[in-house]
Amino acid sequence: MKHLKKIVSLLLTAVMVLAMCIPVMAANGTGTITMSGSDASHVYSIYQILVGDYADGKLSNVKWGSATAKSGDNVTDAELAKFTALSNNTQDTADAVAKYITDDAVATDTINGNGSATVPTGYYVIKDSYINNPDEAQSVSTYLVKVVGKVDVTPKVGVPTSDKKVDDKNDSNSTEDGVNWKDSADYDIGDAVPFRLHGTLPENFDSYKTYKYIFHDQESEGLTFNNDVTVKVGDVEVPKDGNYQVITSSAADGCTFEIKFDDLKALKNADGTPITVTKDSNIYVYYTSTLNEHAVIGSTGNPNEMYLEYSNNPNAGGNDDTDKTPKDKVIVFTYKVVANKVNEKQEALPGAAFELFKYVKVSEGWGWKSLGVKGARDNGDGTYTVDSEPTTQFSWNGLDDGKYKIVEVVTPSGYNSIKPIEFDVTAEHQEDSDNPQLINLSGNKFTGDISTGALTSNIENKSGSTLPSTGGIGTTIFYVVGVILMLGAGVLLVTKKRMSSNR
């Protein structure tokens, strides 16, 4: 859906080339210019350069057109020969012919979007402009000249596209490999999150003498730009010096930073040799931002938007006129684990402390990394001091998906310790969307809440076995047993005496 939207926008609003011409072939000395494949956002102004009588595919009695300073004067054979030599439909030709148009020239006619216009036979320059629509990327056409026949003009695609992606990783998965560029991801607070900006180039890139190209990136409060930019044209890395700027202090439109190319057509390698850039090139910007303590937990997430500013008028040389692509957004999600300590009756039970671990790659391989103790202070010698104000709820904020283990490091007095609890945090978020959403959050014994990003579970302690105590039922039992033993001994003694007497 996302890519379809961009393609439709591209085809409907982006424009490029136009051609001019001498429409002709009617007995009344007129011809028709027809536009096709355009849309209503574009207005094409038709300027008359030369006018004359048409017959047998040729113009005769040629005069300067109404858009020129010599309007109505005869055109000499030498002047006409210059047009014949120029009519090769290149940008240089367009620029040369456009110079004949005066500043106050009035268009002979205009065409709105797909349409046509009937004009006297002659040479014309067609200039494209557009009705501004901030939601669509647009481009102005180049000037071209055509000298024979009826003219059917099909504008070429003339705007770049852009998109932003984030690398989604599960750092508890020891078998995961490669890069996963998506529209959403989840990370732990403190992680450096990899991002990629991508831009294409217009079909008429060669028509520009210079080409301005600026990536604008705006991050939410929960992300901190690390200023570790790498730029590539395809697979070729572009050195920063002399090629582009990373602007942070004066970025436009409230952006966090900009990657600015004053002229994409002048990129050079470190040794000074040119870096080839064509209409088919892909421009990439790679960087990281750290998910910080201000990160929003849950479904709102931490959005990051970008758009591309680009040259859109080859007739201006490439630097004076620019337009923008639509914004593209990615979101970084993060979650929290909440453990509630309860007794057998599911009543809040104070006096406990827990430590949370995550299974990740550590220096010696894969193992459990501590994410901190809650409810007590770690004394560093294997013992803990419970908080002076004991709590019954323990929370670890800013976690992503992965494998976790919670360990009870302090057990409430009079209760049995629990075994460590292992669980998986599993999250599902849209991978390809203009506005990616968090759609599922779960964690085995923990219940997930998408809105708050919390995975919550009651962790139960059972009381220990009751032992006999002084003055209680235990003492009575000892008395009873003692009496029984004494009676038994007495019976045995009497029995023995009788047996002796009988002898």
C-alpha positions in Angstrom: 0.0 0.0 0.0 2.8 2.3 0.9 4.8 1.8 -2.2 1.6 1.9 -4.4 0.8 5.3 -2.9 4.2 6.6 -3.8 4.1 5.3 -7.3 0.7 6.8 -7.9 1.9 10.1 -6.5 4.9 9.9 -8.7 2.9 9.2 -11.8 0.2 11.7 -11.1 2.2 14.7 -10.0 5.7 14.5 -11.1 6.6 15.9 -14.4 9.5 16.6 -16.7 10.1 17.2 -20.1 8.0 18.9 -22.6 8.4 19.4 -26.0 7.6 22.3 -28.3 6.9 22.3 -31.7 5.5 23.3 -34.7 2.1 21.8 -34.8 0.7 22.2 -38.3 -0.9 20.7 -41.2 -4.2 22.3 -41.4 -5.4 24.3 -44.4 -6.0 27.3 -42.2 -2.4 27.4 -41.0 -2.9 26.0 -37.5 -1.9 22.9 -35.6 -2.6 21.1 -32.4 -0.4 20.5 -29.4 -1.8 17.6 -27.2 -0.6 16.7 -23.7 -1.1 13.2 -22.3 0.0 11.4 -19.2 -0.1 14.5 -17.1 -2.6 15.7 -14.4 -4.5 18.8 -13.4 -1.9 20.1 -11.0 0.3 21.1 -14.0 -0.2 24.1 -16.3 1.7 24.2 -19.6 2.4 27.7 -21.1 3.0 27.8 -24.8 5.4 30.5 -26.1 5.7 31.3 -29.8 9.3 31.7 -31.0 8.8 31.5 -34.8 5.7 31.6 -36.9 5.2 30.9 -40.6 3.3 29.3 -43.5 3.4 25.5 -43.5 3.4 23.3 -46.6 4.9 19.9 -47.5 6.5 19.6 -44.0 8.3 23.0 -44.2 7.8 26.5 -43.0 8.1 29.5 -45.2 7.8 33.2 -44.7 9.1 32.7 -41.2 8.8 35.6 -38.8 9.8 36.1 -35.2 7.1 34.9 -32.8 5.1 36.9 -30.3 7.2 35.8 -27.3 10.4 37.4 -28.7 11.8 40.9 -28.8 11.7 40.9 -32.6 8.0 39.9 -32.8 6.8 40.2 -36.4 10.2 40.8 -38.0 11.4 38.4 -40.8 13.7 35.7 -39.8 16.8 35.5 -42.0 18.1 32.3 -43.5 21.1 32.5 -41.2 19.0 32.8 -38.1 16.7 30.0 -39.2 19.8 27.8 -39.8 20.7 28.3 -36.1 17.3 26.7 -35.1 17.8 23.8 -37.5 21.2 23.1 -35.9 19.8 23.4 -32.4 16.8 21.1 -32.8 18.3 18.0 -31.2 16.1 18.1 -28.1 18.9 18.4 -25.5 18.9 20.6 -22.5 21.5 22.9 -24.1 19.1 23.4 -27.0 16.2 24.2 -24.7 18.3 26.7 -22.8 19.5 28.3 -26.1 15.9 28.7 -27.5 14.5 29.9 -24.2 16.8 32.9 -24.2 14.7 34.3 -27.0 11.7 34.6 -24.7 11.3 38.1 -23.3 10.7 38.7 -19.6 7.2 40.1 -20.3 6.3 37.6 -22.9 2.6 36.4 -22.9 1.9 32.8 -23.6 0.1 32.1 -26.9 -2.1 29.6 -25.1 -2.1 27.3 -22.0 -3.0 23.6 -21.4 -4.2 22.4 -18.0 -3.1 18.8 -17.3 -4.2 16.5 -20.1 -5.6 18.7 -22.8 -4.7 20.3 -26.1 -4.3 23.8 -27.7 -4.6 25.0 -31.3 -1.9 27.5 -32.4 -0.6 29.0 -35.6 2.1 26.9 -37.3 5.5 27.7 -36.0 8.2 27.0 -33.4 7.1 27.0 -29.8 8.6 26.5 -26.3 6.4 24.8 -23.8 7.0 25.7 -20.2 5.7 23.6 -17.4 4.6 25.0 -14.0 2.3 23.5 -11.3 -0.3 24.4 -8.8 1.4 23.9 -5.5 0.2 20.9 -3.5 2.3 20.4 -0.3 1.2 16.7 -0.1 2.7 15.8 -3.4 6.2 15.9 -4.8 6.4 17.8 -8.0 8.8 19.0 -10.7 8.9 21.5 -13.4 9.6 20.4 -17.0 12.5 21.3 -19.1 12.2 23.3 -22.3 12.5 21.4 -25.6 12.0 22.4 -29.2 10.5 20.3 -32.0 10.3 21.6 -35.5 8.1 19.4 -37.6 4.7 17.7 -37.5 1.8 17.6 -35.2 2.9 17.4 -31.6 1.8 14.9 -29.0 3.6 15.5 -25.7 4.0 13.0 -22.9 5.7 14.4 -19.9 8.4 12.2 -18.4 8.6 11.4 -14.7 10.7 14.0 -13.1 10.7 13.7 -9.3 12.8 11.5 -6.9 11.3 9.4 -4.2 12.5 8.9 -0.6 12.0 6.6 2.3 13.3 5.8 5.8 13.9 2.5 7.4 15.1 1.2 10.8 17.0 -2.1 11.5 14.9 -4.4 13.6 16.9 -6.8 15.7 16.1 -9.4 18.5 19.4 -9.3 20.4 18.4 -12.5 22.3 18.4 -14.5 19.1 21.8 -16.1 18.6 20.9 -17.3 15.1 19.6 -14.0 13.7 21.9 -12.5 11.1 21.9 -9.8 8.5 20.0 -6.5 8.4 16.2 -6.1 8.6 15.3 -2.7 7.2 11.6 -2.1 8.3 9.2 0.7 9.2 9.2 -0.3 12.9 11.5 -1.9 15.5 11.9 -2.3 19.2 14.9 -1.6 21.3 16.2 -1.3 24.9 16.7 2.1 26.3 20.5 2.8 25.9 20.7 1.0 22.6 22.1 2.7 19.4 19.3 2.3 16.9 20.5 2.0 13.2 18.5 4.0 10.6 18.7 4.3 6.8 17.6 7.2 4.6 17.1 6.4 0.9 16.5 8.6 -2.1 16.2 8.1 -5.9 16.8 10.5 -8.7 14.5 11.8 -11.5 14.5 10.5 -15.0 15.7 13.9 -16.3 18.7 14.1 -13.9 21.0 14.7 -16.9 19.1 17.8 -17.8 20.3 19.6 -14.7 23.7 21.4 -14.6 23.7 21.2 -10.8 21.5 19.2 -8.5 20.7 20.2 -4.9 19.7 17.2 -2.7 18.9 17.5 1.0 17.7 14.9 3.5 15.7 16.4 6.4 15.4 14.2 9.5 13.3 14.9 12.6 13.5 12.7 15.7 11.3 12.5 18.7 12.5 13.4 22.2 13.2 9.7 23.0 15.9 9.5 20.3 19.4 11.2 20.4 21.2 11.6 17.1 24.8 10.2 17.4 26.2 12.1 14.4 27.8 9.0 12.9 26.7 9.5 9.3 27.8 7.3 6.4 26.7 8.2 2.9 26.8 5.9 -0.2 25.9 6.1 -3.8 24.8 2.5 -4.3 27.7 0.6 -2.7 30.3 3.4 -3.1 31.0 5.3 0.1 31.1 9.1 -0.3 33.7 11.1 1.7 32.2 13.9 3.6 34.7 16.6 2.9 33.8 18.6 -0.1 30.7 16.5 -0.9 28.1 17.1 1.8 27.4 18.7 5.1 25.8 17.4 8.3 23.8 20.3 9.7 22.4 20.2 13.2 22.4 23.7 14.8 20.4 25.4 12.0 18.4 22.6 10.5 15.1 23.7 8.8 11.5 23.0 9.8 12.4 21.9 13.3 14.5 19.0 12.0 17.1 17.3 14.1 19.6 17.3 11.3 20.1 17.7 7.6 22.4 15.9 5.1 23.0 18.5 2.5 24.5 18.1 -1.0 24.9 21.4 -2.7 25.5 19.6 -6.0 25.0 15.9 -6.3 26.5 16.0 -9.8 29.9 17.0 -8.4 30.7 14.2 -5.9 34.3 13.1 -5.7 36.3 10.3 -4.2 39.0 11.0 -1.6 41.6 11.0 -4.5 39.6 13.6 -6.4 38.2 11.3 -9.1 34.5 11.7 -9.9 31.8 9.5 -8.3 29.4 8.5 -11.0 25.8 9.6 -10.3 23.1 8.9 -12.9 19.3 8.9 -13.0 19.4 5.3 -11.9 21.6 5.9 -8.8 20.3 5.3 -5.3 21.6 7.6 -2.5 21.8 6.1 1.0 22.4 7.7 4.4 23.2 5.5 7.4 23.4 6.6 11.0 22.4 5.7 14.6 20.4 7.4 17.3 20.4 6.3 20.9 17.0 5.4 22.6 17.2 7.6 25.7 15.5 8.0 29.1 12.8 10.1 27.5 11.6 7.3 25.3 7.8 6.7 25.3 6.9 3.2 26.4 4.0 1.4 24.6 2.0 1.8 21.4 2.7 5.5 20.9 6.3 4.7 20.4 9.1 7.0 19.3 8.6 8.2 15.8 11.3 9.5 13.4 10.3 11.3 10.2 12.2 12.4 7.1 11.6 14.1 3.7 13.8 14.9 0.8 14.3 18.3 -0.7 15.5 18.3 -4.3 16.0 20.5 -7.4 12.9 20.6 -9.5 13.5 23.0 -12.3 16.3 22.2 -14.8 15.7 25.6 -16.5 16.9 27.3 -13.3 20.2 25.4 -13.3 19.2 23.2 -10.4 19.8 25.4 -7.4 17.1 28.1 -7.3 14.0 26.0 -7.3 13.3 23.0 -5.0 10.4 20.9 -3.9 9.9 18.2 -1.2 8.9 14.5 -1.2 6.1 13.5 1.2 7.3 12.7 4.8 8.1 9.1 5.6 7.9 7.8 9.2 9.4 4.9 11.2 8.7 4.1 14.9 10.9 2.6 17.6 8.9 0.8 20.3 10.0 -0.1 23.8 8.3 -1.9 26.7 8.5 -2.6 30.5 8.3 -5.6 32.8 6.2 -5.3 36.0 6.4 -7.9 38.8 3.8 -7.8 41.6 4.9 -9.7 44.8 1.9 -11.6 46.4 1.2 -14.4 48.9 -1.0 -17.4 48.5 -4.1 -15.3 48.8 -2.8 -12.9 46.1 -2.4 -10.2 48.7 0.5 -7.7 48.3 3.6 -9.1 50.1 6.4 -6.7 51.1 10.0 -7.5 51.9 11.2 -9.0 48.6 13.8 -7.9 46.0 14.3 -9.1 42.4 17.0 -9.0 39.7 16.1 -9.1 36.0 18.4 -10.6 33.4 18.4 -10.7 29.6 19.9 -13.4 27.4 22.3 -11.5 25.1 25.7 -11.8 23.5 28.4 -10.9 26.1 32.2 -10.8 26.0 32.6 -14.5 26.6 29.8 -15.6 24.2 26.1 -15.8 25.0 24.8 -15.4 28.5 22.7 -13.6 31.1 23.2 -9.9 31.5 21.9 -8.2 34.6 19.4 -5.3 34.1 19.4 -4.3 37.7 18.1 -5.1 41.2 14.7 -3.7 42.3 13.6 -3.5 45.9 17.1 -3.7 47.5 20.6 -2.4 47.3 23.3 -4.9 46.0 26.1 -4.9 48.6 28.5 -6.4 46.1 29.3 -9.4 48.3 26.4 -11.6 47.4 24.1 -9.9 50.0 21.4 -7.3 49.6 19.9 -4.6 51.9 16.2 -4.2 51.4 14.9 -0.7 50.7 13.9 1.3 53.8 10.5 1.7 52.2 9.7 -1.8 50.9 7.6 -2.1 47.8 5.4 -4.9 46.4 5.7 -3.8 42.7 8.9 -4.0 40.7 9.3 -2.4 37.3 12.1 -2.4 34.6 11.5 0.2 31.9 12.7 0.4 28.4 13.0 -3.2 27.2 12.6 -4.7 23.8 11.7 -8.2 22.7 13.9 -11.1 23.8 14.6 -13.8 26.4 14.5 -12.7 30.1 14.9 -14.3 33.6 13.7 -12.8 36.9 15.5 -13.9 40.1 14.3 -13.4 43.7 17.4 -12.1 45.5 15.6 -11.3 48.8 12.7 -13.5 50.1 10.1 -12.1 52.5 10.6 -13.3 56.0 8.6 -16.5 56.7 8.2 -17.4 53.1 9.9 -19.9 50.8 12.1 -18.6 48.0 11.0 -19.1 44.4 13.0 -20.6 41.6 14.1 -18.2 38.8 11.4 -17.5 36.2 12.4 -17.5 32.5 10.1 -15.9 30.0 10.1 -14.4 26.4 8.9 -11.0 25.5 7.3 -11.2 22.1 6.1 -8.2 20.1 4.5 -7.8 16.7 4.4 -4.4 14.9 3.7 -3.5 11.3 6.8 -3.7 9.2 5.6 -1.8 6.1 3.3 1.0 6.8 3.0 4.8 6.5 2.1 4.8 10.2 3.3 1.5 11.8 1.3 0.2 14.8 2.1 -2.1 17.7 -0.4 -4.9 17.3 0.6 -7.6 19.8 2.7 -7.8 23.1 3.0 -11.0 25.2 5.4 -12.7 27.6 4.5 -16.3 28.6 3.5 -15.9 32.3 3.4 -12.1 31.8 0.3 -10.4 30.4 1.0 -7.7 27.8 -0.8 -4.4 27.5 -0.2 -2.8 24.0 -1.2 0.7 25.1 1.1 1.0 28.1 3.7 -1.4 26.8 3.7 -3.2 30.2 4.1 -7.0 30.7 2.8 -7.8 34.1 2.7 -10.9 36.4 1.9 -11.7 40.0 4.8 -13.6 41.5 3.7 -15.7 44.5 5.6 -16.7 47.6 4.3 -19.5 49.8 4.8 -19.4 53.6 7.2 -21.9 55.2 6.2 -25.1 57.3 5.3 -24.5 61.0 7.7 -26.0 63.5 6.9 -27.0 67.2 7.5 -24.1 69.7 7.9 -24.0 73.5 4.7 -23.9 75.5 2.7 -25.0 72.5 1.2 -28.2 71.2 4.7 -29.5 70.7 5.3 -29.6 74.5 2.1 -31.4 75.1 3.1 -34.1 72.6 6.3 -34.6 74.5 4.5 -35.0 77.8 2.0 -37.5 76.4 4.8 -39.6 74.8 6.8 -39.5 78.1 3.8 -40.8 80.1 3.2 -43.6 77.6 6.9 -44.6 77.8 6.8 -44.5 81.7 3.7 -46.7 81.8 5.2 -49.1 79.4 8.3 -49.3 81.5 6.2 -50.0 84.6 4.2 -52.8 82.9 7.4 -54.4 81.8 8.9 -54.3 85.3 5.8 -55.9 86.9 5.8 -58.5 84.3 9.4 -59.4 84.9 8.9 -59.7 88.7 6.0 -62.1 88.3 7.9 -64.2 85.9 10.7 -64.4 88.5 8.3 -65.4 91.3 6.8 -68.2 89.2 10.2 -69.8 88.9 
